[in-house]
Amino acid sequence: MDPLFLGGLVLALLGIVIATVMDGNSFAPLIGPSSFVLVFMGALGAGLMAFRKSDVGTIPKSAIKAIKGQSLDVQDTITQLAQLAEVARRDGMLALEARLEGIEDRFVRTGVQLLVDGVDEEVLKETLEIEMTALDERHGTAISFFKALAGYAPTFGMVGTVIGLINMLGNLSDPSQLGKGMALALLTTLYGVMIANLVFNPMGDRLQRMNDLELAAMDVALDGILTIRSGASPRGVIERLESYLPPSERIGVADRLSGGKPAEEAA
């Protein structure tokens, strides 16, 4: 699990706990399993209704990926493309075929396969851009799902509050229960807002950021593959692709070809 994800959640919960203690309030009124069930299951059910079965099937995998914080490593991609450029310059494009099995990134492997096949530059570019668009749409489904849940959760919180108020108004004969009933009704609204902003919104934002980074990495790979096709040297590939990186992450030609790491990583 990405420590930032867990750390952020713990920090947010600690803020609530500390504020409650500082005000001298009790935690007992904040605990309501029925409110949690209503909000969580209600939002999840509404979300399932809004999407297709095939869409929902990818959600668990996307959620796990978001929690783990997995993303493409641009540094490795640049280094690998520079090494492939060296092979292409020295032995020709067909020599890249022997390197295909060693390429783990499916997007890069597809691009190199197209280089080996000698397809037209426009066809190569169009094929890889279609891959990028398809990935963006797949990720967009998961992002939309969590954003939708973030919208439904406060709504179901309000539903629980209204139900609580209706029940409370139906028992006005017992004034001693009014305060307790009102607190329980408002608790559902609190749960709706908390679940939306502690779980669903962060998950959606995290997936959006990871998608942006993955598309950026694919842009670098696409540019590198086209640069190899133009017959550029490894130096040319590295200098061009490192221009996508901030200065602190640029390794340089010599270190890149020898498998070096940025100064910050090496320290």
N, C-alpha and C positions, 0 to 999 in steps of 0.2 A: 504494500500500500504506500502511496506517495505520502511522506510525512507531513507535507504542507496541507493536504486534504484533512488528515486526522487532526493535525495541530490546529487548523482553523476552526474545525467543529468543536474541539475541546475548549478553545479560547472563547468562542461565542457562548457556549453553555456556562463556562466559568463566569462570564460577564453577568449572566442572568442570576446565577447563584450568589455571587458577591453582592450584587445590587439588592437582592432579596434580604441577605443577612444584614447589610448596612442599614436597611430601613427597618430592621427588627421584625420582619414579616415571617410567617410560617410557610413551610413548603407544602403542608398537608392540603390546603385549598387548591394548590396548583396540580395536584395529581388526580387525573380523571380518565381511567382506562376507556370508559364508554365514549368520551369525547374524542380520544385518539382514534378509536376504531371507526367512529363515524366519519371523521375527516380523512383519514388515510384510505380507508376502503372506498369511501365515496369518491374521492379524487381519482383513485386508481381505476375504479369502475367507469367513471366518466371518460377517463383517458382511453381505456380499452374500447369504448364505444366509438371514439372519434377516429380510430386508426384501423387499418386492415390487419388481418391475421399475419400476413407476410411481413408487415411493418413491425409488429410487436415482437415477432420472433427474433429480431436482431437487437432488441433493447437490452436484455440481460448482458450480452457480450459487450455492448457499448458502455453499459454502466460499470462493468468490471474494468474495462480499459480506462475509463475516466478515473476510477479510484486508484488504479495502479499508476496512472500518469504516463502511459506508454506513448511514445512518439518516434518519428524517424530521426536518425542521427545524420544531420547534414554534413558534419565533419567526415564521417566515414564515406558518405556518398561522394564528396569531392575527391577524397584520396583515391577511392576506387576508380572513379572516372579518369583521373590523371594517369593512373596505372594502365587503364584500358587504352587511353590515347597513345601511350608509349608503345604498346603492343601494335596498335593499328598503324602507327607511323613506321614502325620497324618491319613488321611482317605482313601488313595489309589487313583489310577489314575481315576477310575470311578467317584470319587467325584468332579473331575474338570468339569464334564458336567454341574453342577449347576452354574459354573462361566462363562460359555461360553457367555451368553447374556450380561455380563458386560464388555466384551473385545471389544473395538471399533476398534482396529487395525486388519484389515482383515487378514493380514499375520500371526499375532500371533494367532488369532482365529482359522485359518486353522491348524496351528501346534498343538494347544491344542486339537482340535477335533481329529486329528490323534493319539494323546496320548490316548485320551479316547477310541478310536477305537482299540487301542492295535496293531497298525501296526508295521511291522518290522522296525528296526532302519534305515536300508539302504533305504527302501521304503519311510520312513518319510523324510529323508534327500534329497532324489532324488526329491520328490514331491515339497518340499519347494524351492529347487534350480531351478526347472523348473519355479516356480512362479517368482523367482528373474530374471531369464533370460528373461522371457516374459515381465516383467516390464522394464528391461533395453532396450529391443528392442522397446517397445512403446515410451519410453522417447527418445530413439535414433532417432526416426523419427522426432519428434519436433525439436530436436537439429540440425539435418541435414537440416531441412527446413530453420531455421533462418540462419544457416551458408551458405546455398545456396543463400539466399537473400542478405547476406553480400557480396557474390562474384558477384552477378548480378548487384547490385546497382552502383558500380564504372563503370562497363561496359556500363550501360545505360547512365551514366554521360558522357562517351566518345562518345556515339552515339549522344547525344544532342549537344556536342561540334562540332562534325563533321558536323551535320546538320546546326548548326549556321555558321560554317566556309563556307560551301557551299553557303548558302544564302548571306553571306557577300561578297564572291568572285563574286557572280552574280550581285552585285550592286557596282562594283568598280567605276562606273561613278560618284558616290557621295562620295568623300574622307572624307567628314565631318562625315559620318556614320561609317567609318571603326573602329574607337576606340570603339564606342558604341556596334557595332556588335561583335567585338572580346571579349569585356567584358561579353556580354550576353552569348556567346558561352562557355567561360571558366566557367561561373557560374554553368552550368549544371554539369561539372566535379566536382566542389566544392560540389554541393549538393549530388552527388553520393558517394563521399568519406565520407561526414558528416553523411549521413543517414546510411551508412554501419557501421560506427564506433561509432555512437551515439545511434543507435537503434538495428540493426540486430545482430551485433557481440556481444554486451553486453547481449542481450537476449539469444543468443546461449550459451555463456559462463556461464551465470547464470543458465540456465537449466542444463548444464553439471555438474556444481557444486552441484546443488540440487539433481541430479540423483546419484552422487557419495555418497552424504551424506545419501540418502535414502537406497542405497545398503549397506552402512556400517551399518546402523541401522538394516537392515534385517539380516546381518551377525551376529550381536549381538543377535538378537532374535532367529535365528536358533541355535546358540551355546547354548543359554539358554534353549531352548526346548529340545535339545538333552541331556543337563546336567540334566534336570528334569527327563527325561526318564531313566537316569542311576541311579536314586534314590538319587541324591545329596541333601544335606540339603540346607535350604535357605542361610545359611552362605556361603556354597560352591558355590552356584549360584552367589551370590553377589560378592564374592571375584574374581571369574573367570570373570564375565562380566565387573566388574569395571576396570579390567586390560586393557580393550579397551579404557578407558577414560584417559585423562591427569590427573595428580595428583590433580590439582585444582578443578576438577569436581567430585572427588570421595567423596561419602557421608559417607560410612561405613555401617556396618550391622545394628546397633541399630537404627540409624536415618533413614536408608532406610526402614526398616520394619514399622517404625512409621510415614512414609510419609514425612520425612525430605527433605530439599533442600540443595544444595551446599552452602558453607559459603558465596560465592559472591552474590548468589541470596537472601540469608536471610538478608544480610546487607542492 
